[in-house]
């Protein structure tokens, strides 16, 4: 699988077959960056605007949008391009040739609008596995100690998510990680660089 990272936690995962899944493309990504870009499906971890932007989803024109009941409630009468599919914690589903496992992670106490459905994802396709932690503040969700993943996408930034040292401690809990990709980086710019230095010193393969 090929991962193209966008702003905050946004990314596009593309399989060998050419299937493209957009994940958490939110308001921090300039709309002009999405011009001419099309995806087959989109997935949203929770309703915060830096992860869930109806305007950005319409620009991507996915055939299906997978999102929580809370996200659907936030939409109200607003519409999206493609079919909306409700997802929930504990569910595993397939979109295109990507298997997606859904689990709840802890966003922590510092967000003023606390989502009840704040998801992380485990993606499998092409014989590879990607762990996407979503907006995680403390270790939570599925047990990662037995997991062997090719890529672990972990939020680094502090206040709303892990700080650099907490992110490293979490990454070290996996049985095996091929590569660690930091994401988020707000509200503390420079957190990526600190985390990358710490992870490299610990012998990890980082972005």
FIKOLZA-1660 file (N, C-alpha, C; in steps of 0.1 Angstrom, whole numbers, plus 5000, padded with zeros to 4 digits):
% residues 207
   i   px   py   pz ch aa at
   1 5008 4988 5000  A  X  N
   1 5000 5000 5000  A  X CA
   1 5009 5012 5000  A  X  C
   2 5004 5023 4993  A  X  N
   2 5011 5036 4993  A  X CA
   2 5003 5046 5001  A  X  C
   3 5010 5052 5010  A  X  N
   3 5003 5062 5019  A  X CA
   3 5008 5076 5015  A  X  C
   4 4999 5085 5011  A  X  N
   4 5002 5099 5009  A  X CA
   4 4996 5107 5020  A  X  C
   5 5005 5114 5028  A  X  N
   5 5000 5121 5039  A  X CA
   5 4996 5135 5035  A  X  C
   6 4985 5140 5041  A  X  N
   6 4981 5154 5039  A  X CA
   6 4982 5161 5053  A  X  C
   7 4975 5172 5054  A  X  N
   7 4976 5180 5067  A  X CA
   7 4969 5173 5078  A  X  C
   8 4974 5176 5091  A  X  N
   8 4969 5170 5103  A  X CA
   8 4970 5155 5102  A  X  C
   9 4959 5148 5103  A  X  N
   9 4959 5133 5102  A  X CA
   9 4954 5128 5089  A  X  C
  10 4952 5137 5079  A  X  N
  10 4947 5133 5066  A  X CA
  10 4957 5124 5058  A  X  C
  11 4952 5114 5051  A  X  N
  11 4960 5106 5043  A  X CA
  11 4952 5100 5032  A  X  C
  12 4958 5095 5022  A  X  N
  12 4952 5087 5011  A  X CA
  12 4960 5074 5010  A  X  C
  13 4953 5063 5012  A  X  N
  13 4959 5049 5011  A  X CA
  13 4955 5043 4997  A  X  C
  14 4965 5039 4990  A  X  N
  14 4963 5034 4976  A  X CA
  14 4968 5019 4976  A  X  C
  15 4960 5010 4971  A  X  N
  15 4965 4996 4970  A  X CA
  15 4971 4994 4956  A  X  C
  16 4976 4982 4955  A  X  N
  16 4982 4978 4942  A  X CA
  16 4972 4978 4931  A  X  C
  17 4960 4976 4934  A  X  N
  17 4949 4975 4924  A  X CA
  17 4945 4989 4919  A  X  C
  18 4950 5000 4926  A  X  N
  18 4946 5014 4923  A  X CA
  18 4935 5019 4931  A  X  C
  19 4929 5011 4940  A  X  N
  19 4918 5015 4949  A  X CA
  19 4924 5026 4959  A  X  C
  20 4917 5037 4960  A  X  N
  20 4921 5048 4969  A  X CA
  20 4911 5051 4980  A  X  C
  21 4916 5051 4992  A  X  N
  21 4908 5053 5004  A  X CA
  21 4913 5066 5011  A  X  C
  22 4905 5076 5012  A  X  N
  22 4909 5089 5019  A  X CA
  22 4905 5087 5033  A  X  C
  23 4914 5091 5042  A  X  N
  23 4911 5090 5057  A  X CA
  23 4913 5104 5063  A  X  C
  24 4903 5109 5070  A  X  N
  24 4904 5121 5078  A  X CA
  24 4909 5133 5071  A  X  C
  25 4904 5136 5059  A  X  N
  25 4908 5148 5051  A  X CA
  25 4899 5159 5057  A  X  C
  26 4905 5168 5065  A  X  N
  26 4898 5178 5072  A  X CA
  26 4901 5192 5067  A  X  C
  27 4897 5202 5075  A  X  N
  27 4897 5216 5072  A  X CA
  27 4911 5222 5070  A  X  C
  28 4921 5215 5075  A  X  N
  28 4935 5221 5074  A  X CA
  28 4941 5218 5061  A  X  C
  29 4935 5210 5053  A  X  N
  29 4940 5207 5039  A  X CA
  29 4934 5217 5030  A  X  C
  30 4942 5225 5023  A  X  N
  30 4937 5235 5013  A  X CA
  30 4929 5228 5002  A  X  C
  31 4917 5233 4999  A  X  N
  31 4909 5227 4989  A  X CA
  31 4915 5226 4976  A  X  C
  32 4924 5236 4973  A  X  N
  32 4930 5235 4960  A  X CA
  32 4940 5223 4958  A  X  C
  33 4944 5218 4970  A  X  N
  33 4953 5207 4969  A  X CA
  33 4946 5194 4965  A  X  C
  34 4932 5194 4966  A  X  N
  34 4924 5183 4962  A  X CA
  34 4919 5184 4948  A  X  C
  35 4922 5195 4941  A  X  N
  35 4917 5197 4927  A  X CA
  35 4922 5186 4918  A  X  C
  36 4912 5179 4912  A  X  N
  36 4916 5169 4902  A  X CA
  36 4918 5155 4909  A  X  C
  37 4918 5155 4922  A  X  N
  37 4921 5142 4929  A  X CA
  37 4908 5135 4932  A  X  C
  38 4907 5123 4929  A  X  N
  38 4895 5115 4932  A  X CA
  38 4898 5103 4939  A  X  C
  39 4890 5099 4948  A  X  N
  39 4892 5086 4956  A  X CA
  39 4879 5078 4954  A  X  C
  40 4881 5065 4958  A  X  N
  40 4870 5055 4956  A  X CA
  40 4861 5056 4969  A  X  C
  41 4867 5058 4981  A  X  N
  41 4860 5058 4993  A  X CA
  41 4867 5067 5003  A  X  C
  42 4859 5071 5013  A  X  N
  42 4865 5080 5024  A  X CA
  42 4861 5075 5037  A  X  C
  43 4869 5077 5047  A  X  N
  43 4867 5072 5061  A  X CA
  43 4870 5084 5070  A  X  C
  44 4861 5085 5081  A  X  N
  44 4863 5096 5090  A  X CA
  44 4864 5090 5104  A  X  C
  45 4873 5095 5112  A  X  N
  45 4875 5089 5126  A  X CA
  45 4866 5095 5136  A  X  C
  46 4863 5108 5135  A  X  N
  46 4854 5115 5144  A  X CA
  46 4850 5129 5139  A  X  C
  47 4842 5136 5146  A  X  N
  47 4835 5147 5140  A  X CA
  47 4843 5160 5140  A  X  C
  48 4854 5161 5146  A  X  N
  48 4862 5174 5147  A  X CA
  48 4866 5178 5133  A  X  C
  49 4865 5191 5131  A  X  N
  49 4866 5197 5117  A  X CA
  49 4880 5194 5111  A  X  C
  50 4890 5192 5119  A  X  N
  50 4903 5189 5113  A  X CA
  50 4904 5175 5108  A  X  C
  51 4893 5167 5110  A  X  N
  51 4893 5153 5105  A  X CA
  51 4880 5151 5096  A  X  C
  52 4871 5159 5098  A  X  N
  52 4858 5157 5091  A  X CA
  52 4853 5171 5085  A  X  C
  53 4854 5172 5072  A  X  N
  53 4850 5184 5065  A  X CA
  53 4841 5180 5053  A  X  C
  54 4828 5182 5054  A  X  N
  54 4819 5178 5043  A  X CA
  54 4823 5185 5029  A  X  C
  55 4828 5197 5030  A  X  N
  55 4833 5204 5018  A  X CA
  55 4844 5196 5011  A  X  C
  56 4853 5192 5019  A  X  N
  56 4865 5184 5014  A  X CA
  56 4861 5171 5009  A  X  C
  57 4851 5164 5016  A  X  N
  57 4846 5151 5011  A  X CA
  57 4839 5153 4997  A  X  C
  58 4832 5164 4996  A  X  N
  58 4825 5166 4983  A  X CA
  58 4835 5168 4972  A  X  C
  59 4846 5175 4975  A  X  N
  59 4857 5177 4965  A  X CA
  59 4863 5165 4961  A  X  C
  60 4864 5155 4969  A  X  N
  60 4870 5142 4966  A  X CA
  60 4861 5132 4958  A  X  C
  61 4848 5134 4959  A  X  N
  61 4838 5126 4952  A  X CA
  61 4839 5111 4954  A  X  C
  62 4840 5107 4967  A  X  N
  62 4841 5092 4969  A  X CA
  62 4827 5085 4966  A  X  C
  63 4828 5073 4963  A  X  N
  63 4815 5065 4960  A  X CA
  63 4809 5062 4974  A  X  C
  64 4817 5060 4984  A  X  N
  64 4812 5057 4997  A  X CA
  64 4819 5065 5008  A  X  C
  65 4812 5070 5018  A  X  N
  65 4818 5077 5029  A  X CA
  65 4814 5069 5042  A  X  C
  66 4824 5064 5049  A  X  N
  66 4822 5057 5061  A  X CA
  66 4825 5066 5073  A  X  C
  67 4815 5067 5081  A  X  N
  67 4815 5077 5092  A  X CA
  67 4806 5072 5104  A  X  C
  68 4808 5078 5115  A  X  N
  68 4801 5075 5127  A  X CA
  68 4787 5081 5127  A  X  C
  69 4779 5076 5136  A  X  N
  69 4765 5082 5138  A  X CA
  69 4766 5096 5143  A  X  C
  70 4776 5100 5151  A  X  N
  70 4778 5113 5155  A  X CA
  70 4781 5123 5144  A  X  C
  71 4790 5118 5134  A  X  N
  71 4793 5126 5122  A  X CA
  71 4780 5128 5114  A  X  C
  72 4772 5118 5113  A  X  N
  72 4759 5119 5105  A  X CA
  72 4750 5130 5112  A  X  C
  73 4750 5129 5125  A  X  N
  73 4742 5139 5132  A  X CA
  73 4747 5153 5130  A  X  C
  74 4760 5155 5129  A  X  N
  74 4765 5168 5127  A  X CA
  74 4762 5174 5113  A  X  C
  75 4760 5165 5104  A  X  N
  75 4757 5169 5090  A  X CA
  75 4743 5175 5089  A  X  C
  76 4734 5171 5097  A  X  N
  76 4720 5176 5096  A  X CA
  76 4714 5173 5083  A  X  C
  77 4710 5184 5076  A  X  N
  77 4704 5182 5063  A  X CA
  77 4715 5184 5052  A  X  C
  78 4727 5186 5055  A  X  N
  78 4738 5187 5046  A  X CA
  78 4740 5174 5039  A  X  C
  79 4744 5174 5026  A  X  N
  79 4746 5161 5019  A  X CA
  79 4760 5160 5015  A  X  C
  80 4764 5147 5012  A  X  N
  80 4777 5144 5007  A  X CA
  80 4776 5137 4994  A  X  C
  81 4787 5137 4987  A  X  N
  81 4788 5129 4974  A  X CA
  81 4790 5114 4978  A  X  C
  82 4782 5105 4971  A  X  N
  82 4784 5091 4974  A  X CA
  82 4774 5087 4985  A  X  C
  83 4775 5074 4988  A  X  N
  83 4766 5068 4998  A  X CA
  83 4773 5069 5012  A  X  C
  84 4765 5072 5022  A  X  N
  84 4770 5073 5036  A  X CA
  84 4768 5059 5042  A  X  C
  85 4778 5054 5048  A  X  N
  85 4778 5041 5055  A  X CA
  85 4782 5043 5070  A  X  C
  86 4773 5040 5079  A  X  N
  86 4775 5041 5093  A  X CA
  86 4785 5030 5098  A  X  C
  87 4795 5034 5106  A  X  N
  87 4804 5025 5112  A  X CA
  87 4804 5026 5127  A  X  C
  88 4808 5015 5134  A  X  N
  88 4808 5016 5148  A  X CA
  88 4820 5007 5153  A  X  C
  89 4823 5010 5166  A  X  N
  89 4834 5003 5172  A  X CA
  89 4832 4988 5173  A  X  C
  90 4843 4980 5171  A  X  N
  90 4842 4966 5171  A  X CA
  90 4839 4960 5157  A  X  C
  91 4836 4968 5148  A  X  N
  91 4832 4964 5134  A  X CA
  91 4845 4962 5126  A  X  C
  92 4844 4952 5117  A  X  N
  92 4854 4950 5106  A  X CA
  92 4846 4949 5093  A  X  C
  93 4851 4957 5084  A  X  N
  93 4844 4958 5071  A  X CA
  93 4854 4959 5060  A  X  C
  94 4850 4957 5047  A  X  N
  94 4859 4957 5036  A  X CA
  94 4854 4968 5026  A  X  C
  95 4863 4977 5022  A  X  N
  95 4860 4987 5012  A  X CA
  95 4870 4985 5001  A  X  C
  96 4865 4982 4989  A  X  N
  96 4875 4979 4978  A  X CA
  96 4882 4966 4982  A  X  C
  97 4895 4967 4982  A  X  N
  97 4903 4955 4986  A  X CA
  97 4910 4958 5000  A  X  C
  98 4905 4967 5008  A  X  N
  98 4911 4971 5021  A  X CA
  98 4901 4966 5032  A  X  C
  99 4907 4958 5041  A  X  N
  99 4899 4954 5053  A  X CA
  99 4902 4965 5064  A  X  C
 100 4891 4969 5070  A  X  N
 100 4892 4980 5080  A  X CA
 100 4886 4975 5094  A  X  C
 101 4894 4975 5104  A  X  N
 101 4889 4972 5118  A  X CA
 101 4888 4985 5125  A  X  C
 102 4876 4987 5132  A  X  N
 102 4873 4999 5138  A  X CA
 102 4874 4997 5154  A  X  C
 103 4880 5007 5161  A  X  N
 103 4881 5006 5175  A  X CA
 103 4880 5020 5181  A  X  C
 104 4876 5022 5193  A  X  N
 104 4875 5035 5200  A  X CA
 104 4888 5038 5207  A  X  C
 105 4893 5050 5205  A  X  N
 105 4905 5055 5212  A  X CA
 105 4901 5067 5221  A  X  C
 106 4910 5070 5231  A  X  N
 106 4907 5080 5241  A  X CA
 106 4913 5093 5236  A  X  C
 107 4905 5103 5234  A  X  N
 107 4909 5117 5229  A  X CA
 107 4914 5125 5241  A  X  C
 108 4912 5121 5253  A  X  N
 108 4917 5128 5264  A  X CA
 108 4907 5139 5269  A  X  C
 109 4911 5147 5279  A  X  N
 109 4902 5156 5286  A  X CA
 109 4903 5170 5280  A  X  C
 110 4911 5173 5271  A  X  N
 110 4914 5187 5267  A  X CA
 110 4905 5193 5256  A  X  C
 111 4897 5184 5249  A  X  N
 111 4889 5189 5239  A  X CA
 111 4876 5194 5244  A  X  C
 112 4871 5206 5239  A  X  N
 112 4859 5211 5244  A  X CA
 112 4846 5204 5239  A  X  C
 113 4848 5198 5227  A  X  N
 113 4837 5190 5221  A  X CA
 113 4842 5175 5221  A  X  C
 114 4838 5168 5231  A  X  N
 114 4844 5155 5233  A  X CA
 114 4835 5144 5225  A  X  C
 115 4841 5138 5215  A  X  N
 115 4834 5128 5208  A  X CA
 115 4832 5115 5215  A  X  C
 116 4820 5109 5215  A  X  N
 116 4818 5096 5221  A  X CA
 116 4823 5085 5211  A  X  C
 117 4823 5088 5198  A  X  N
 117 4828 5079 5188  A  X CA
 117 4841 5085 5182  A  X  C
 118 4852 5081 5188  A  X  N
 118 4865 5086 5184  A  X CA
 118 4873 5074 5180  A  X  C
 119 4875 5072 5167  A  X  N
 119 4879 5059 5162  A  X CA
 119 4894 5059 5158  A  X  C
 120 4900 5047 5160  A  X  N
 120 4912 5043 5153  A  X CA
 120 4909 5032 5144  A  X  C
 121 4919 5029 5135  A  X  N
 121 4916 5019 5124  A  X CA
 121 4928 5010 5122  A  X  C
 122 4926 4998 5119  A  X  N
 122 4936 4988 5114  A  X CA
 122 4933 4984 5100  A  X  C
 123 4942 4988 5091  A  X  N
 123 4939 4985 5077  A  X CA
 123 4948 4973 5072  A  X  C
 124 4942 4965 5064  A  X  N
 124 4949 4954 5058  A  X CA
 124 4946 4952 5043  A  X  C
 125 4957 4951 5035  A  X  N
 125 4956 4950 5021  A  X CA
 125 4970 4947 5015  A  X  C
 126 4970 4940 5004  A  X  N
 126 4983 4937 4997  A  X CA
 126 4993 4930 5006  A  X  C
 127 4988 4922 5016  A  X  N
 127 4997 4915 5025  A  X CA
 127 5004 4924 5035  A  X  C
 128 4999 4937 5037  A  X  N
 128 5004 4947 5046  A  X CA
 128 4994 4951 5056  A  X  C
 129 4999 4957 5067  A  X  N
 129 4990 4962 5077  A  X CA
 129 4994 4976 5081  A  X  C
 130 4984 4985 5082  A  X  N
 130 4986 4998 5087  A  X CA
 130 4978 5001 5099  A  X  C
 131 4984 5006 5110  A  X  N
 131 4977 5010 5122  A  X CA
 131 4976 5025 5122  A  X  C
 132 4963 5030 5123  A  X  N
 132 4960 5044 5123  A  X CA
 132 4954 5047 5137  A  X  C
 133 4962 5055 5145  A  X  N
 133 4957 5057 5159  A  X CA
 133 4946 5067 5161  A  X  C
 134 4944 5075 5150  A  X  N
 134 4934 5086 5152  A  X CA
 134 4939 5096 5162  A  X  C
 135 4930 5103 5169  A  X  N
 135 4934 5113 5179  A  X CA
 135 4934 5106 5192  A  X  C
 136 4946 5100 5195  A  X  N
 136 4948 5093 5208  A  X CA
 136 4956 5101 5217  A  X  C
 137 4951 5103 5230  A  X  N
 137 4957 5110 5240  A  X CA
 137 4965 5101 5250  A  X  C
 138 4959 5090 5253  A  X  N
 138 4965 5080 5262  A  X CA
 138 4963 5066 5255  A  X  C
 139 4972 5057 5258  A  X  N
 139 4971 5044 5251  A  X CA
 139 4957 5038 5253  A  X  C
 140 4951 5034 5243  A  X  N
 140 4937 5029 5243  A  X CA
 140 4934 5021 5230  A  X  C
 141 4922 5016 5229  A  X  N
 141 4918 5009 5217  A  X CA
 141 4922 4995 5218  A  X  C
 142 4926 4988 5207  A  X  N
 142 4930 4974 5207  A  X CA
 142 4943 4973 5213  A  X  C
 143 4946 4961 5218  A  X  N
 143 4959 4958 5224  A  X CA
 143 4969 4957 5213  A  X  C
 144 4980 4965 5213  A  X  N
 144 4989 4965 5202  A  X CA
 144 5001 4956 5205  A  X  C
 145 5002 4951 5217  A  X  N
 145 5014 4943 5221  A  X CA
 145 5016 4930 5212  A  X  C
 146 5006 4924 5207  A  X  N
 146 5008 4913 5198  A  X CA
 146 5008 4917 5183  A  X  C
 147 5007 4930 5180  A  X  N
 147 5005 4934 5166  A  X CA
 147 5019 4935 5159  A  X  C
 148 5020 4930 5147  A  X  N
 148 5031 4933 5138  A  X CA
 148 5025 4940 5126  A  X  C
 149 5029 4953 5125  A  X  N
 149 5024 4962 5115  A  X CA
 149 5035 4967 5106  A  X  C
 150 5032 4970 5094  A  X  N
 150 5042 4975 5085  A  X CA
 150 5043 4990 5087  A  X  C
 151 5032 4997 5090  A  X  N
 151 5032 5011 5093  A  X CA
 151 5023 5014 5105  A  X  C
 152 5028 5023 5114  A  X  N
 152 5020 5028 5125  A  X CA
 152 5020 5043 5124  A  X  C
 153 5007 5048 5122  A  X  N
 153 5005 5062 5121  A  X CA
 153 5000 5067 5135  A  X  C
 154 5009 5075 5141  A  X  N
 154 5006 5079 5155  A  X CA
 154 5006 5094 5156  A  X  C
 155 4996 5099 5163  A  X  N
 155 4995 5114 5165  A  X CA
 155 5005 5119 5175  A  X  C
 156 5012 5130 5171  A  X  N
 156 5022 5137 5180  A  X CA
 156 5019 5151 5180  A  X  C
 157 5018 5157 5192  A  X  N
 157 5015 5172 5192  A  X CA
 157 5013 5177 5206  A  X  C
 158 5008 5168 5215  A  X  N
 158 5005 5172 5228  A  X CA
 158 4992 5179 5230  A  X  C
 159 4987 5180 5242  A  X  N
 159 4974 5187 5246  A  X CA
 159 4962 5178 5241  A  X  C
 160 4960 5177 5228  A  X  N
 160 4949 5169 5223  A  X CA
 160 4953 5154 5220  A  X  C
 161 4966 5152 5218  A  X  N
 161 4971 5138 5215  A  X CA
 161 4984 5136 5222  A  X  C
 162 4991 5125 5219  A  X  N
 162 5004 5122 5225  A  X CA
 162 5014 5134 5223  A  X  C
 163 5022 5136 5233  A  X  N
 163 5034 5143 5232  A  X CA
 163 5045 5134 5226  A  X  C
 164 5056 5139 5222  A  X  N
 164 5067 5131 5216  A  X CA
 164 5071 5119 5224  A  X  C
 165 5073 5121 5237  A  X  N
 165 5078 5110 5245  A  X CA
 165 5067 5099 5247  A  X  C
 166 5054 5104 5249  A  X  N
 166 5043 5095 5250  A  X CA
 166 5041 5087 5237  A  X  C
 167 5043 5094 5226  A  X  N
 167 5041 5087 5213  A  X CA
 167 5052 5076 5211  A  X  C
 168 5064 5079 5215  A  X  N
 168 5075 5069 5214  A  X CA
 168 5072 5057 5223  A  X  C
 169 5067 5060 5235  A  X  N
 169 5064 5049 5245  A  X CA
 169 5053 5040 5239  A  X  C
 170 5043 5046 5232  A  X  N
 170 5032 5038 5227  A  X CA
 170 5038 5030 5215  A  X  C
 171 5046 5036 5206  A  X  N
 171 5051 5029 5195  A  X CA
 171 5059 5017 5199  A  X  C
 172 5066 5018 5210  A  X  N
 172 5074 5007 5215  A  X CA
 172 5066 4995 5221  A  X  C
 173 5053 4997 5222  A  X  N
 173 5044 4986 5227  A  X CA
 173 5041 4976 5217  A  X  C
 174 5042 4979 5204  A  X  N
 174 5039 4970 5193  A  X CA
 174 5050 4958 5193  A  X  C
 175 5045 4947 5189  A  X  N
 175 5054 4936 5188  A  X CA
 175 5065 4939 5177  A  X  C
 176 5060 4944 5166  A  X  N
 176 5069 4949 5155  A  X CA
 176 5063 4960 5147  A  X  C
 177 5070 4970 5144  A  X  N
 177 5066 4981 5136  A  X CA
 177 5077 4983 5125  A  X  C
 178 5072 4982 5112  A  X  N
 178 5082 4984 5101  A  X CA
 178 5086 4999 5100  A  X  C
 179 5076 5008 5101  A  X  N
 179 5079 5022 5100  A  X CA
 179 5068 5030 5108  A  X  C
 180 5073 5041 5114  A  X  N
 180 5064 5049 5122  A  X CA
 180 5062 5062 5114  A  X  C
 181 5050 5066 5112  A  X  N
 181 5047 5079 5106  A  X CA
 181 5039 5088 5116  A  X  C
 182 5046 5099 5120  A  X  N
 182 5039 5108 5129  A  X CA
 182 5028 5116 5122  A  X  C
 183 5017 5120 5128  A  X  N
 183 5007 5128 5122  A  X CA
 183 5002 5138 5133  A  X  C
 184 4994 5147 5129  A  X  N
 184 4987 5157 5137  A  X CA
 184 4996 5170 5139  A  X  C
 185 5006 5169 5149  A  X  N
 185 5016 5180 5151  A  X CA
 185 5010 5193 5157  A  X  C
 186 4998 5194 5160  A  X  N
 186 4992 5206 5166  A  X CA
 186 4987 5202 5180  A  X  C
 187 4987 5211 5190  A  X  N
 187 4990 5225 5189  A  X CA
 187 5005 5229 5191  A  X  C
 188 5014 5219 5191  A  X  N
 188 5028 5222 5194  A  X CA
 188 5037 5219 5182  A  X  C
 189 5038 5229 5173  A  X  N
 189 5047 5227 5161  A  X CA
 189 5061 5224 5166  A  X  C
 190 5068 5215 5159  A  X  N
 190 5081 5210 5163  A  X CA
 190 5081 5197 5169  A  X  C
 191 5069 5192 5173  A  X  N
 191 5067 5179 5179  A  X CA
 191 5072 5168 5170  A  X  C
 192 5069 5169 5157  A  X  N
 192 5074 5159 5147  A  X CA
 192 5089 5157 5148  A  X  C
 193 5096 5168 5148  A  X  N
 193 5110 5168 5148  A  X CA
 193 5116 5161 5160  A  X  C
 194 5110 5165 5172  A  X  N
 194 5114 5159 5184  A  X CA
 194 5111 5144 5185  A  X  C
 195 5099 5140 5180  A  X  N
 195 5096 5126 5180  A  X CA
 195 5105 5118 5171  A  X  C
 196 5107 5124 5159  A  X  N
 196 5116 5116 5149  A  X CA
 196 5130 5114 5155  A  X  C
 197 5135 5124 5162  A  X  N
 197 5148 5123 5168  A  X CA
 197 5148 5112 5179  A  X  C
 198 5138 5112 5187  A  X  N
 198 5137 5103 5198  A  X CA
 198 5135 5088 5192  A  X  C
 199 5127 5087 5182  A  X  N
 199 5124 5074 5176  A  X CA
 199 5136 5068 5169  A  X  C
 200 5143 5077 5162  A  X  N
 200 5156 5073 5155  A  X CA
 200 5166 5068 5165  A  X  C
 201 5167 5076 5176  A  X  N
 201 5177 5072 5187  A  X CA
 201 5173 5058 5193  A  X  C
 202 5160 5055 5193  A  X  N
 202 5155 5042 5198  A  X CA
 202 5156 5031 5188  A  X  C
 203 5161 5034 5176  A  X  N
 203 5163 5024 5165  A  X CA
 203 5151 5022 5156  A  X  C
 204 5141 5031 5157  A  X  N
 204 5129 5029 5149  A  X CA
 204 5131 5036 5135  A  X  C
 205 5124 5030 5125  A  X  N
 205 5124 5036 5112  A  X CA
 205 5113 5046 5112  A  X  C
 206 5116 5059 5110  A  X  N
 206 5106 5069 5110  A  X CA
 206 5106 5077 5097  A  X  C
 207 5095 5085 5096  A  X  N
 207 5094 5093 5084  A  X CA
 207 5106 5102 5082  A  X  C
% end
